[in-house]
Each structure stands twice: as C-alpha cells, then as structure tokens.
Amino acid sequence: GLDFDSALRTAQEKGYAEADPTGDVEGFDAANKAAILATLAFQ
C-alpha cells in the first residue's frame, strides 16, 4: 500500500483531490455536500 502523502499526491494528480486538499482530507467537502442534500430533501 501507499503511505498517506503518496496516496494524496496520486489522488491530486488524477483529479480526485483538490490542489488544496484541506476540504477533502478534513471532511469539509463531504459535510457541505451532505448539508446541501439534506436541504434539498426536506424542502
């Protein structure tokens, strides 16, 4: 397996992670998407 930094670099190169991976790594991106979906589901 890859260590975290190598896996993150590979994900960035393939476009799966942003150039600034803070939102991806710390879960902010997923939390924001969940909030949007919850808002849409309960309108």
C-alpha positions as CSV (number, residue, x, y, z in Angstrom):
1,G,0.0,0.0,0.0
2,L,0.9,3.6,-0.2
3,D,1.6,6.0,2.6
4,F,-0.9,8.8,3.1
5,D,1.2,11.5,1.4
6,S,1.8,9.3,-1.7
7,A,-1.9,8.4,-1.9
8,L,-2.9,12.0,-1.6
9,R,-0.4,13.1,-4.3
10,T,-1.7,10.4,-6.6
11,A,-5.3,11.5,-6.0
12,Q,-4.4,15.1,-6.8
13,E,-2.6,14.1,-10.0
14,K,-5.7,12.1,-11.1
15,G,-8.1,14.9,-10.2
16,Y,-9.8,13.2,-7.3
17,A,-8.5,15.6,-4.7
18,E,-8.2,19.4,-4.9
19,A,-4.8,21.2,-5.2
20,D,-5.5,22.4,-1.7
21,P,-6.8,19.1,-0.1
22,T,-7.9,20.6,3.2
23,G,-11.6,20.2,2.3
24,D,-11.2,16.7,1.2
25,V,-8.9,15.5,4.0
26,E,-10.7,17.1,6.9
27,G,-14.2,16.2,5.6
28,F,-15.5,19.7,5.0
29,D,-16.3,18.9,1.4
30,A,-18.4,15.8,2.3
31,A,-20.1,17.7,5.1
32,N,-21.0,20.6,2.8
33,K,-22.4,18.2,0.2
34,A,-24.4,16.4,2.9
35,A,-25.9,19.7,4.1
36,I,-26.9,20.6,0.5
37,L,-28.6,17.2,0.0
38,A,-30.4,17.5,3.4
39,T,-31.6,20.9,2.5
40,L,-32.9,19.8,-0.9
41,A,-34.5,16.6,0.6
42,F,-36.5,18.5,3.2
43,Q,-37.8,21.5,1.3
